[in-house]
Amino acid sequence: MTGAKGFGSQSGSSVIFSSEPAIKHTSSMIKNLLSLAVMFLMSIPIVEAQTFEFRYHGESLADGATVTIQAEEDEWGFGEMGCYTNPSSDPNNGLILKILSGSQNSGDATLKIEENSLFPERILWCMGGNCMMVMNPSITKPFTAENGICLVQFDAENIQSEGHLLATLTATIGSETHTVNIKFVYGEQPAVPGDVNGDGTVTAADITALYDFMLNNDSSHIVNGDQTGDNITTAADVTAVYTILLGD
C-alpha cells in the first residue's frame, strides 16, 4: 500500500522530507520582520522642512536667539540716543524675516516688551511696511514678506535713561512659529568677559547656561550670551567662554 508522502514519510528505502513547513516558517519570519520595520518607521517623527527664519546682518538666527544692539546718536545730530534693528533699508544690515521655502509669505507677528528701563520717548515697530507706535506691552499684527523678505524695523528713539529694553518678537506663518529676542542697551556697565549668567564670575555654570539655551531653548540663565560681539549667541560663544576658563 502506498502511503501519503509527507514530512518523515518513507517510500521504499528512501526518506522524503517535505520543505513546506520550512517555507511556512520562513514566510512567517519575513512577515514579522516587515511588521517590525513598519512599526519602526511609523514611530519616527516626521520633521517638516523649515519655511522661514530670522536673520541678522545676513546670518541665520537660532530660534530664540538674542540680538543685542547698543544705543547710538541719531543721524540728524540732535543729540538724541536711540536703538534701531534696521538702520538702513539694506536687508544685510539689520534684522529681517526670510522666507526659505513654501508658497506662504504672510502671517502674524507678536511683539512683547519684557523689560524697559530706557524709557524712550518713542517706540516704533514696522513689519512688511505696516508701522505703528508701540503703546502697549504686547501687540499682534499681520505681515507680508514681499519677495521673500520682511524687514523688522523696531526703534527706540530719544532714550531717556541708562539701562536696557528687552522685547520678544514671535512670528507665525501657517503652523510654523519662530522667535527672536531683541535687547537694546544704553550706558549699562559692560559685563565681565565670559560671565554668561550675570553672577560676576566665570565658571562652568556659564557653559551650562549656553548649552541650555542652544539645546533646550532655555534662556532663563542667559544675561550676556553674546561673548564674541557678533550680536548673536552661537557655539562660538561657548568656545570663547572655554578659552577664558582655560586662561588662554
C-alpha positions as CSV (number, residue, x, y, z in Angstrom):
1,M,0.0,0.0,0.0
2,T,1.3,3.4,-0.9
3,G,1.2,5.9,1.9
4,A,0.9,9.7,1.6
5,K,4.3,11.3,1.2
6,G,4.6,13.8,3.9
7,F,7.1,15.0,6.4
8,G,9.1,12.0,7.7
9,S,7.2,9.6,5.4
10,Q,9.0,6.7,3.8
11,S,8.8,5.5,0.2
12,G,10.7,2.2,-0.3
13,S,14.1,2.6,1.1
14,S,14.3,6.4,0.9
15,V,13.0,9.0,3.3
16,I,11.3,12.0,1.7
17,F,11.2,15.3,3.7
18,S,8.8,18.0,2.7
19,S,10.0,21.6,2.6
20,E,6.6,23.1,3.2
21,P,7.0,23.6,7.0
22,A,10.3,25.3,6.4
23,I,8.8,27.6,3.8
24,K,5.9,28.5,6.1
25,H,8.4,29.2,8.9
26,T,10.5,31.5,6.7
27,S,7.4,33.3,5.4
28,S,6.2,33.9,9.0
29,M,9.6,35.3,9.9
30,I,9.6,37.7,6.9
31,K,6.1,38.9,7.8
32,N,7.2,39.5,11.4
33,L,10.3,41.4,10.3
34,L,8.2,43.5,7.9
35,S,5.7,44.3,10.6
36,L,8.6,45.4,12.9
37,A,10.0,47.5,10.2
38,V,6.7,49.2,9.5
39,M,6.2,49.8,13.3
40,F,9.7,51.3,13.5
41,L,9.1,53.6,10.5
42,M,5.8,54.8,11.9
43,S,7.5,55.6,15.2
44,I,9.9,58.0,13.5
45,P,8.6,61.6,13.8
46,I,8.1,63.4,10.6
47,V,10.2,66.6,10.6
48,E,8.9,69.2,8.2
49,A,11.3,71.5,6.5
50,Q,11.7,75.0,8.0
51,T,10.0,77.5,5.7
52,F,11.2,80.8,7.3
53,E,13.8,82.2,9.7
54,F,15.0,85.4,11.3
55,R,18.4,86.8,10.1
56,Y,20.6,89.5,11.5
57,H,23.4,91.1,9.4
58,G,22.8,88.3,6.9
59,E,23.4,85.5,9.4
60,S,20.7,82.9,10.3
61,L,19.5,83.1,13.9
62,A,18.7,80.1,16.0
63,D,15.2,80.0,17.3
64,G,15.0,82.1,20.5
65,A,18.4,83.8,19.8
66,T,19.0,87.3,21.3
67,V,20.1,90.2,19.2
68,T,21.9,92.9,21.3
69,I,22.1,96.4,20.0
70,Q,23.9,99.3,21.6
71,A,22.4,102.8,21.6
72,E,23.8,105.4,19.2
73,E,23.3,109.0,18.5
74,D,20.6,109.8,16.0
75,E,21.7,110.6,12.4
76,W,20.2,114.1,12.4
77,G,22.6,115.4,15.0
78,F,20.0,116.4,17.6
79,G,22.0,114.5,20.4
80,E,19.2,112.0,20.9
81,M,20.2,108.4,21.7
82,G,18.4,105.6,20.0
83,C,18.5,101.9,19.1
84,Y,17.5,100.5,15.7
85,T,17.2,97.0,14.4
86,N,17.4,98.2,10.8
87,P,19.5,101.4,10.5
88,S,19.1,101.2,6.7
89,S,16.9,99.5,4.1
90,D,19.7,97.1,3.3
91,P,18.4,93.6,4.3
92,N,22.0,92.6,5.2
93,N,22.4,95.5,7.6
94,G,19.7,94.6,10.1
95,L,17.0,92.2,11.3
96,I,14.8,90.5,8.8
97,L,12.4,87.6,8.4
98,K,13.4,85.5,5.4
99,I,11.2,83.0,3.6
100,L,13.1,79.8,2.8
101,S,10.5,77.7,1.0
102,G,6.8,77.2,0.5
103,S,4.1,79.3,-1.1
104,Q,3.0,81.2,2.0
105,N,4.6,84.7,2.7
106,S,2.0,86.1,5.1
107,G,1.4,85.6,8.8
108,D,1.0,87.2,12.2
109,A,3.7,88.6,14.5
110,T,3.5,89.5,18.2
111,L,5.9,91.9,19.8
112,K,6.1,91.8,23.6
113,I,8.1,94.2,25.7
114,E,9.5,92.1,28.6
115,E,11.7,94.8,30.3
116,N,12.2,98.5,29.8
117,S,14.4,100.8,31.8
118,L,15.4,103.0,28.9
119,F,12.1,104.9,28.8
120,P,12.4,106.0,25.2
121,E,10.2,108.8,24.0
122,R,9.0,106.8,21.1
123,I,9.0,103.0,20.3
124,L,8.2,102.2,16.6
125,W,7.6,98.8,15.1
126,C,7.2,98.1,11.4
127,M,7.0,94.7,9.6
128,G,6.2,94.5,5.9
129,G,5.5,98.2,5.6
130,N,2.9,98.1,8.4
131,C,4.1,100.5,11.1
132,M,2.7,101.6,14.4
133,M,3.7,103.3,17.6
134,V,4.1,100.7,20.5
135,M,1.8,101.9,23.2
136,N,1.0,98.6,24.8
137,P,3.4,95.9,26.2
138,S,2.1,93.3,23.7
139,I,0.9,93.9,20.1
140,T,-0.1,91.4,17.4
141,K,-0.5,92.3,13.8
142,P,-0.4,90.7,10.3
143,F,2.6,91.0,8.0
144,T,3.6,90.1,4.4
145,A,7.1,89.3,3.2
146,E,7.5,90.9,-0.2
147,N,9.8,89.0,-2.5
148,G,10.6,86.6,0.4
149,I,11.9,89.3,2.8
150,C,10.3,91.2,5.6
151,L,12.3,94.0,7.2
152,V,11.8,94.0,11.0
153,Q,12.1,97.7,12.0
154,F,12.0,98.1,15.7
155,D,13.2,101.5,17.0
156,A,13.6,103.1,20.5
157,E,14.0,106.8,19.9
158,N,15.2,109.6,22.3
159,I,16.2,107.3,25.1
160,Q,15.7,109.0,28.5
161,S,17.8,106.9,30.9
162,E,20.5,104.3,31.0
163,G,19.6,100.6,31.2
164,H,18.1,98.2,28.6
165,L,14.9,97.3,26.8
166,L,14.2,93.6,26.1
167,A,11.5,92.6,23.6
168,T,10.4,89.2,22.3
169,L,9.2,89.0,18.6
170,T,7.3,85.9,17.6
171,A,6.2,85.3,14.0
172,T,3.8,82.6,12.8
173,I,3.3,81.5,9.2
174,G,0.8,78.7,8.8
175,S,1.6,76.2,11.6
176,E,5.3,77.3,11.9
177,T,6.4,79.7,14.6
178,H,9.8,81.3,15.4
179,T,11.0,83.7,18.0
180,V,13.8,86.3,18.3
181,N,14.7,88.4,21.3
182,I,15.8,92.0,20.8
183,K,17.8,93.7,23.5
184,F,18.6,97.5,23.4
185,V,21.3,98.7,25.7
186,Y,22.5,102.2,26.7
187,G,25.0,103.1,29.4
188,E,25.0,99.8,31.3
189,Q,28.3,98.6,32.7
190,P,30.0,96.1,30.4
191,A,29.7,92.5,31.5
192,V,32.6,90.5,32.8
193,P,34.0,88.6,29.8
194,G,32.8,85.0,30.0
195,D,30.1,85.8,32.6
196,V,27.1,84.5,30.7
197,N,24.7,84.1,33.7
198,G,25.5,87.5,35.2
199,D,26.8,86.4,38.6
200,G,30.0,88.3,38.2
201,T,32.3,85.3,37.8
202,V,33.2,82.9,35.0
203,T,32.6,79.2,35.9
204,A,31.3,76.0,34.3
205,A,27.8,77.4,35.1
206,D,28.3,79.8,32.2
207,I,29.0,77.0,29.8
208,T,25.9,75.1,31.1
209,A,23.8,78.3,30.6
210,L,24.9,78.4,26.9
211,Y,24.2,74.7,26.3
212,D,20.7,75.0,27.9
213,F,20.0,77.9,25.6
214,M,21.2,76.2,22.4
215,L,20.0,72.7,23.1
216,N,16.8,73.4,25.1
217,N,15.9,77.0,24.1
218,D,16.2,77.8,27.8
219,S,17.3,81.5,28.1
220,S,16.4,81.8,31.8
221,H,20.1,81.9,32.8
222,I,21.3,84.0,29.9
223,V,22.3,87.6,30.8
224,N,25.2,88.0,28.4
225,G,25.2,85.2,25.9
226,D,27.0,87.2,23.1
227,Q,30.6,86.7,24.1
228,T,32.1,87.3,20.6
229,G,30.5,90.6,19.9
230,D,28.6,89.5,16.8
231,N,25.2,90.3,18.4
232,I,24.0,86.6,18.4
233,T,24.5,83.6,20.7
234,T,26.1,80.6,19.0
235,A,28.6,77.8,19.5
236,A,31.3,80.4,19.0
237,D,30.3,81.9,22.3
238,V,30.8,78.6,24.1
239,T,34.3,78.4,22.6
240,A,35.0,82.0,23.8
241,V,34.0,81.1,27.4
242,Y,36.1,77.9,27.3
243,T,39.1,80.0,26.3
244,I,38.6,82.3,29.2
245,L,38.1,79.4,31.7
246,L,41.3,77.8,30.4
247,G,43.2,81.1,30.7
248,D,44.3,81.2,27.1
